[in-house]
């Protein structure tokens, strides 16, 4: 009740007509505040310590629901992200409107999360999602694609339609479609040719390829069963990101990704894992800024972060992830890891790359809404390419061009260095 009163008070302060139109509508104010102290060590480089939220977990928003009768509801969500350590509060997150029904599921229109992120695997099986210990991107065991089609932190798909089915005998389905990705919705994030290949500045993540009217999409399905005190989830999915005209002119082709995985839970134990097979990498050759743990890669000064899940541009590869959890009272102990293999090839005939990663840590719940977490992550890199799409460690004015096809920037510092991360953080959901 308090949340509803707060939300209505905020709406009234913004505009009187909002209050009038909200009669009969349930408006909920929600959000999360998180801060971490992280110490990052790159091989042969000074340690970097920071107190902030580069994984962009912190956010606030409004969830709107109106009961239309006969099981039908109208829904909307307006959400924005922020960084508790840098004072930024301008990053757009989910922003959509839709309809739902208890029998046929729900459909949404707008800026949306992909099924690979919040439905079939991805962040649903990573207990350290949205922390510096996350599996995607810098963690190197899940795709952190900046185009919104992977499991990257703070990534969304613009101008999209998503449908999630109701559960039928344990089976559920989810699909997202970006229809007619016309020239006005091209993958170039800030209007230049170069920007179409960058991990993306704050708030610019979301557009997929498929420029000349082609359709991009993703579909996933999962099955849940409970038996003999155990819970089992099996999931799989397919993702397609069509190459734009500019990308095709460089020799790039349509990206296709297949994913399979499962989770098994019994009493206090939980085991999870997934495998992703990538063909003709486009978005999979990038990371969102939050997945690479880079505050803003467009800064002209020191840029520090890594996209260890990146494939070679236009190349193939695979990623796998495995996690084990044990709940001890209010504390969950976690051990997880995996590997990314970027096969040799692609438009630059690049050499193969590999990233192995392991993470250990714990999450302690102080209440239903407040928790502390911490742990250690190490990534071993085998990267004969030197500076490439998966290295965001650079200095000098050339740094923002990292990852651009055919571009070699000067003043790189230890591209491909092994990375160790220690972190401790506090999170509150409201």
C-alpha positions in Angstrom: 0.0 0.0 0.0 2.8 2.4 0.9 4.4 1.8 -2.6 1.1 2.7 -4.3 0.8 5.9 -2.3 4.4 6.9 -3.1 3.9 6.2 -6.8 0.7 8.2 -6.9 2.4 11.1 -5.1 5.3 11.1 -7.6 2.8 11.0 -10.5 0.8 13.9 -9.0 4.0 16.0 -8.6 4.8 15.5 -12.3 1.5 16.2 -13.9 -2.1 16.4 -12.7 -3.6 14.7 -15.8 -1.5 11.6 -15.0 -3.4 11.2 -11.7 -6.8 11.5 -13.4 -5.9 8.9 -16.1 -4.6 6.5 -13.4 -8.0 5.9 -11.8 -8.5 2.1 -11.6 -4.8 1.5 -12.4 -2.3 -0.1 -10.1 1.0 1.8 -10.2 4.0 0.4 -8.3 7.3 2.2 -7.7 10.1 -0.3 -7.7 13.9 -0.3 -7.9 17.3 -1.4 -6.7 20.3 0.4 -5.1 23.6 -1.4 -5.2 27.2 -0.5 -4.6 30.4 -2.6 -4.7 34.0 -2.1 -3.8 35.9 -4.0 -6.5 39.7 -4.5 -6.9 40.7 -5.5 -10.4 44.2 -6.8 -11.2 45.4 -7.2 -14.8 48.6 -9.1 -15.3 51.7 -6.8 -14.8 49.4 -3.7 -14.3 48.7 -1.7 -11.1 45.5 -2.8 -9.3 42.4 -0.7 -9.9 40.0 -0.2 -7.0 36.6 1.5 -7.3 33.4 1.9 -5.3 30.6 2.0 -7.8 28.1 0.0 -9.9 29.6 -0.6 -13.3 27.5 -3.6 -13.9 24.5 -1.2 -13.8 22.4 -3.2 -11.3 20.9 0.0 -9.8 17.6 1.1 -11.3 14.2 2.6 -10.5 10.9 2.5 -12.4 7.1 2.3 -12.5 5.1 -0.9 -13.1 1.6 -0.2 -14.3 -1.3 -2.7 -14.4 -5.0 -2.2 -15.1 -7.5 -5.1 -14.8 -9.7 -5.1 -18.0 -11.9 -7.9 -16.8 -12.3 -11.6 -17.9 -8.7 -12.3 -17.1 -7.3 -9.6 -19.4 -4.9 -6.9 -18.1 -3.2 -3.9 -19.6 0.5 -3.5 -18.5 3.3 -1.0 -18.9 6.8 -0.6 -17.5 9.1 2.5 -17.5 12.5 1.9 -16.0 15.8 3.8 -15.8 19.3 2.7 -14.7 21.9 4.5 -12.6 25.4 4.2 -11.3 25.6 4.7 -7.5 29.4 5.5 -7.7 29.4 8.1 -10.5 26.1 10.0 -10.1 24.7 8.9 -13.5 20.9 8.3 -13.6 20.1 8.6 -17.3 20.4 5.0 -18.7 17.1 3.8 -20.3 16.1 0.2 -19.4 12.9 -1.6 -20.2 10.2 0.7 -21.6 7.1 -1.1 -22.9 3.3 -1.4 -23.0 1.3 -4.7 -23.4 -1.5 -7.0 -22.7 -1.7 -10.2 -20.6 -4.2 -13.0 -20.0 -4.1 -15.9 -17.5 -4.8 -18.4 -20.3 -2.7 -17.2 -23.3 0.2 -15.4 -21.7 1.4 -11.8 -22.4 2.5 -9.7 -25.3 4.7 -6.5 -25.0 5.7 -3.7 -27.4 8.7 -1.4 -27.0 12.2 -1.7 -25.6 12.5 -5.2 -24.1 14.8 -7.8 -22.7 15.6 -10.8 -24.8 14.5 -14.4 -23.9 18.2 -15.4 -23.8 18.6 -12.9 -20.9 15.6 -13.4 -18.6 13.8 -16.6 -19.8 16.0 -19.4 -21.0 19.3 -19.5 -19.1 21.4 -16.4 -19.2 20.9 -14.2 -16.1 18.3 -16.6 -14.7 21.0 -19.2 -13.9 23.8 -16.8 -12.9 23.5 -15.8 -9.2 26.1 -13.1 -9.6 24.3 -11.4 -12.5 24.7 -7.6 -12.4 27.9 -7.7 -10.2 31.6 -7.6 -11.2 31.5 -11.4 -10.8 28.9 -11.9 -13.5 29.4 -14.7 -16.0 28.7 -12.6 -19.2 31.2 -10.3 -20.9 34.1 -9.8 -18.6 33.4 -13.1 -16.9 33.8 -14.8 -20.3 31.3 -17.6 -20.0 28.1 -16.1 -21.5 27.5 -13.8 -24.5 27.4 -10.2 -23.4 26.3 -8.8 -26.8 25.7 -5.1 -27.0 22.8 -5.6 -29.5 20.5 -6.8 -26.7 20.2 -10.4 -28.0 22.6 -12.0 -25.5 22.9 -12.1 -21.7 24.7 -8.8 -21.5 24.1 -6.6 -18.5 21.9 -3.5 -19.3 21.1 -4.6 -22.8 17.7 -4.4 -24.4 16.2 -4.8 -27.9 14.7 -1.6 -29.3 11.5 -1.4 -31.3 10.5 -5.0 -30.5 7.5 -7.3 -29.9 7.8 -10.1 -27.4 5.3 -12.9 -26.5 5.6 -15.1 -23.4 3.1 -18.0 -23.3 1.2 -19.4 -20.3 2.5 -22.7 -18.9 1.0 -25.8 -20.5 1.9 -29.0 -18.8 5.2 -27.5 -17.7 6.1 -26.1 -21.1 6.5 -22.4 -21.8 7.6 -20.5 -24.9 9.0 -17.0 -25.4 9.8 -15.1 -28.6 10.9 -11.7 -29.6 10.8 -10.0 -33.0 12.3 -6.8 -34.3 10.1 -6.2 -37.4 11.3 -4.4 -40.4 14.6 -3.0 -39.1 14.4 -0.1 -41.5 17.2 2.5 -42.2 15.9 4.7 -39.4 16.5 1.8 -36.9 19.9 0.8 -38.3 22.6 -0.8 -36.0 24.7 2.4 -36.1 24.4 3.6 -32.5 25.3 7.3 -33.0 25.1 7.9 -36.7 28.6 7.0 -37.8 30.0 4.0 -39.5 32.5 3.3 -36.7 29.8 3.5 -34.0 28.0 0.5 -35.4 30.9 -1.7 -34.3 31.5 -0.3 -30.8 30.2 -1.9 -27.6 28.1 1.3 -27.3 27.9 4.3 -25.1 25.6 4.7 -22.1 22.0 4.2 -23.1 22.8 3.3 -26.8 22.7 -0.5 -26.5 19.7 -2.2 -28.2 19.6 -2.0 -32.0 20.4 -5.2 -33.8 21.4 -5.5 -37.4 19.1 -6.4 -40.4 19.1 -2.9 -41.8 17.2 -3.0 -45.1 13.8 -4.1 -43.8 14.8 -7.6 -42.7 13.5 -9.2 -39.5 15.6 -10.0 -36.4 14.3 -12.4 -33.8 14.9 -14.9 -31.0 12.8 -17.8 -29.8 13.2 -20.0 -26.7 11.3 -22.8 -24.9 11.7 -24.5 -21.5 10.2 -27.3 -19.5 9.8 -27.4 -15.7 9.0 -30.5 -13.7 8.9 -31.3 -10.0 9.4 -34.9 -8.8 10.6 -36.6 -5.6 11.4 -33.3 -4.0 13.6 -32.2 -7.0 13.0 -29.5 -9.6 14.2 -29.7 -13.2 14.3 -27.0 -15.9 15.4 -27.8 -19.4 15.7 -25.0 -22.0 16.8 -24.2 -25.5 16.6 -21.3 -28.0 17.6 -19.8 -31.3 18.7 -16.2 -32.1 19.0 -14.5 -35.5 20.6 -11.1 -36.1 20.6 -10.2 -39.8 23.6 -8.3 -41.2 23.0 -4.8 -42.3 24.0 -3.4 -45.7 27.2 -1.9 -44.3 28.0 -5.1 -42.5 27.5 -7.2 -45.7 29.8 -4.9 -47.6 32.5 -5.8 -45.1 32.0 -9.5 -45.7 29.8 -10.1 -42.6 26.8 -12.4 -42.7 23.7 -13.1 -40.6 24.5 -14.2 -37.1 22.9 -17.3 -35.7 23.2 -18.6 -32.1 21.8 -21.8 -30.6 21.5 -22.3 -26.9 20.7 -25.4 -24.7 20.9 -25.8 -21.0 19.3 -27.1 -17.8 19.0 -26.5 -14.0 18.5 -29.1 -11.3 17.6 -28.4 -7.7 17.3 -30.7 -4.7 16.9 -29.4 -1.1 19.7 -26.8 -0.7 21.6 -27.8 -3.8 21.3 -26.3 -7.3 23.3 -27.1 -10.4 22.9 -25.1 -13.7 24.7 -25.0 -17.1 24.3 -23.9 -20.6 26.0 -24.1 -24.0 25.9 -21.6 -26.8 27.0 -22.2 -30.4 27.7 -19.0 -32.4 27.9 -18.7 -36.2 29.0 -15.5 -38.1 29.3 -13.3 -35.0 27.9 -9.8 -35.2 26.5 -8.8 -31.8 28.4 -11.8 -30.2 31.6 -10.0 -31.2 30.8 -7.2 -28.7 29.8 -6.5 -25.1 27.6 -4.0 -23.5 29.4 -1.4 -21.4 27.9 -3.0 -18.2 28.9 -6.5 -19.3 32.5 -5.4 -20.0 32.5 -3.6 -16.6 33.5 -0.4 -18.4 31.9 2.8 -17.1 31.9 4.4 -20.5 34.1 3.2 -23.4 33.7 6.5 -25.2 35.8 8.3 -22.6 39.0 9.7 -24.1 41.1 8.9 -21.1 42.0 5.5 -19.6 39.6 2.8 -20.7 39.7 -0.3 -18.5 37.6 -3.4 -19.0 37.3 -6.7 -20.9 34.8 -8.4 -23.2 36.1 -11.9 -22.7 33.0 -13.5 -24.3 33.6 -11.9 -27.7 33.9 -13.9 -30.9 36.0 -12.8 -33.9 34.1 -10.5 -36.3 32.1 -12.7 -38.6 33.6 -15.8 -37.0 32.3 -18.8 -35.2 32.7 -20.0 -31.7 31.1 -21.5 -28.6 30.6 -20.7 -24.9 29.7 -22.9 -22.0 28.8 -22.1 -18.3 28.4 -24.3 -15.2 27.3 -23.3 -11.7 26.9 -25.0 -8.4 25.0 -23.4 -5.4 24.5 -24.5 -1.8 22.1 -22.7 0.5 23.2 -22.6 4.2 20.6 -20.7 6.2 20.4 -17.2 4.8 23.7 -17.7 2.9 24.2 -19.1 -0.6 27.7 -20.4 -1.5 28.5 -20.3 -5.2 31.2 -21.9 -7.4 31.0 -21.5 -11.2 33.0 -21.1 -14.3 33.3 -22.0 -18.0 35.0 -21.1 -21.3 34.7 -19.1 -24.4 36.3 -20.3 -27.6 36.5 -17.9 -30.6 37.5 -19.9 -33.6 40.0 -18.6 -36.1 38.6 -16.8 -39.1 36.1 -14.0 -39.6 36.4 -10.9 -41.8 40.0 -10.2 -40.5 41.1 -13.8 -40.7 41.9 -13.5 -37.0 43.6 -16.2 -34.9 41.7 -18.2 -32.4 41.1 -16.9 -28.9 40.1 -18.6 -25.6 39.0 -17.4 -22.2 38.7 -19.7 -19.2 37.1 -18.4 -16.0 36.2 -19.6 -12.5 34.3 -17.7 -9.7 33.8 -18.4 -6.0 31.7 -16.4 -3.6 28.8 -16.0 -1.4 25.5 -14.1 -1.1 24.0 -13.5 2.4 20.5 -12.3 2.7 20.0 -9.8 5.6 16.3 -9.7 4.8 14.0 -10.4 1.9 15.1 -7.2 0.2 18.7 -6.6 1.4 21.8 -8.7 0.8 25.5 -8.5 0.9 27.7 -10.4 -1.6 31.4 -11.0 -2.3 33.8 -13.2 -4.0 36.7 -13.8 -6.4 36.9 -14.3 -10.1 39.9 -15.2 -12.3 40.0 -15.2 -16.1 42.8 -16.9 -18.0 43.2 -15.5 -21.5 44.8 -17.1 -24.5 44.7 -14.3 -27.1 47.4 -14.4 -29.8 45.6 -11.6 -31.6 46.8 -9.0 -29.2 44.4 -6.0 -29.1 41.0 -7.1 -30.4 37.3 -6.8 -29.9 37.5 -8.5 -26.5 40.1 -6.1 -25.1 39.0 -2.7 -23.8 42.3 -1.9 -22.1 43.8 1.1 -23.8 45.0 4.6 -23.5 45.0 7.6 -25.8 42.5 9.1 -28.3 42.4 5.9 -30.3 40.9 3.9 -27.4 37.2 4.4 -28.3 37.8 2.7 -31.7 38.6 -0.6 -30.1 36.8 -3.5 -31.8 36.3 -1.7 -35.1 36.8 -3.9 -38.1 40.1 -3.2 -39.8 41.1 -0.6 -37.3 44.3 -0.7 -35.2 44.6 1.9 -32.5 47.9 3.0 -30.9 49.0 2.9 -27.3 47.4 -0.4 -26.2 48.3 -1.5 -22.7 48.6 -5.3 -22.2 45.8 -6.3 -24.5 44.6 -9.8 -23.4 46.0 -9.7 -19.9 44.7 -12.2 -17.4 42.3 -10.7 -15.0 41.6 -11.2 -11.2 38.7 -9.5 -9.5 37.9 -9.2 -5.8 34.6 -7.6 -4.8 32.2 -7.0 -1.9 28.9 -5.3 -2.3 25.6 -4.3 -0.8 22.2 -4.5 -2.6 18.7 -3.3 -1.6 15.6 -4.0 -3.6 12.5 -1.8 -3.1 
